[in-house]
Amino acid sequence: MGSEFSVDMDQLDQIVARLAGLAGFVADHLDDIDDQVESVKGHLARCGC
């Protein structure tokens, strides 16, 4: 009992590229959130809140 699979390599490459772009987008936004959290923490430490 055998199974045959086929893959459109061009389509797979496009999907991988889009996923890589999404990963970069998410990473950039997480970095921005981290920066904002650190800013808020610094503000709270300065004002003694």
trRosetta pair geometry for C-beta under 8 A, 3 or more apart (Angstrom, degrees):
i j d omega theta_ij theta_ji phi_ij phi_ji
7 11 8.0 -142 175 63 69 101
7 12 5.7 21 171 -43 112 138
8 11 4.0 46 97 18 114 115
8 12 6.5 162 87 -16 59 85
9 12 5.4 -53 -142 39 34 114
9 13 6.2 40 156 -23 66 103
10 13 5.7 -52 -149 34 29 113
10 14 6.6 31 151 -19 62 104
11 14 5.6 -52 -151 34 34 113
11 15 6.5 35 151 -19 65 104
12 15 5.7 -53 -149 35 33 112
12 16 6.3 33 153 -18 66 106
13 16 5.7 -54 -146 37 31 111
13 17 6.3 32 155 -20 65 106
14 17 5.7 -55 -147 37 30 111
14 18 6.3 28 155 -18 64 106
15 18 5.8 -56 -148 37 30 109
15 19 6.3 29 154 -18 65 107
16 19 5.7 -55 -146 38 31 111
16 20 6.3 33 153 -21 64 105
17 20 5.7 -53 -148 35 31 112
17 21 6.5 33 152 -19 63 105
18 21 5.6 -52 -150 36 33 114
18 22 6.4 36 151 -20 65 104
19 22 5.5 -50 -147 36 34 113
19 23 6.4 38 152 -22 65 102
20 23 5.6 -49 -148 33 32 113
20 24 6.6 34 152 -17 63 104
21 24 5.7 -54 -151 36 32 112
21 25 6.3 36 151 -22 65 106
22 25 5.5 -52 -147 35 33 115
22 26 6.3 31 155 -17 67 105
23 26 5.9 -54 -146 38 30 109
23 27 6.2 31 154 -19 64 109
24 27 5.7 -55 -144 38 30 112
24 28 6.3 32 156 -21 65 105
25 28 5.9 -56 -151 34 27 111
25 29 6.6 19 155 -12 62 108
26 29 5.9 -61 -150 40 31 107
26 30 6.2 31 154 -19 67 107
27 30 5.7 -54 -145 37 31 111
27 31 6.4 35 153 -20 64 104
28 31 5.7 -54 -153 34 31 113
28 32 6.6 32 149 -19 64 104
29 32 5.4 -47 -148 34 38 115
29 33 6.4 40 152 -20 66 101
30 33 5.6 -49 -147 35 35 113
30 34 6.4 40 151 -21 64 103
31 34 5.6 -51 -149 35 32 114
31 35 6.4 34 152 -20 64 104
32 35 5.7 -54 -150 35 32 113
32 36 6.4 30 153 -17 65 106
33 36 5.7 -55 -148 37 32 110
33 37 6.3 35 153 -21 66 104
34 37 5.7 -53 -148 34 31 112
34 38 6.5 29 154 -17 64 105
35 38 5.9 -56 -150 37 30 110
35 39 6.4 34 150 -22 64 106
36 39 5.4 -51 -148 34 34 116
36 40 6.4 33 153 -18 66 103
37 40 5.8 -54 -149 37 32 109
37 41 6.3 33 152 -19 65 106
38 41 5.6 -52 -145 37 32 113
38 42 6.3 35 154 -20 65 105
39 42 5.8 -54 -150 35 29 111
39 43 6.5 29 152 -19 63 105
40 43 5.6 -53 -148 36 33 112
40 44 6.3 31 154 -17 66 106
41 44 5.8 -55 -146 38 30 109
41 45 6.3 30 154 -20 64 106
42 45 5.7 -54 -146 35 31 111
42 46 6.4 29 156 -19 65 107
43 46 5.9 -58 -149 36 30 109
43 47 6.3 9 162 -4 66 111
44 47 6.3 -64 -139 46 28 97
44 49 4.6 -89 -148 60 78 109
45 48 7.7 29 -180 -72 28 37
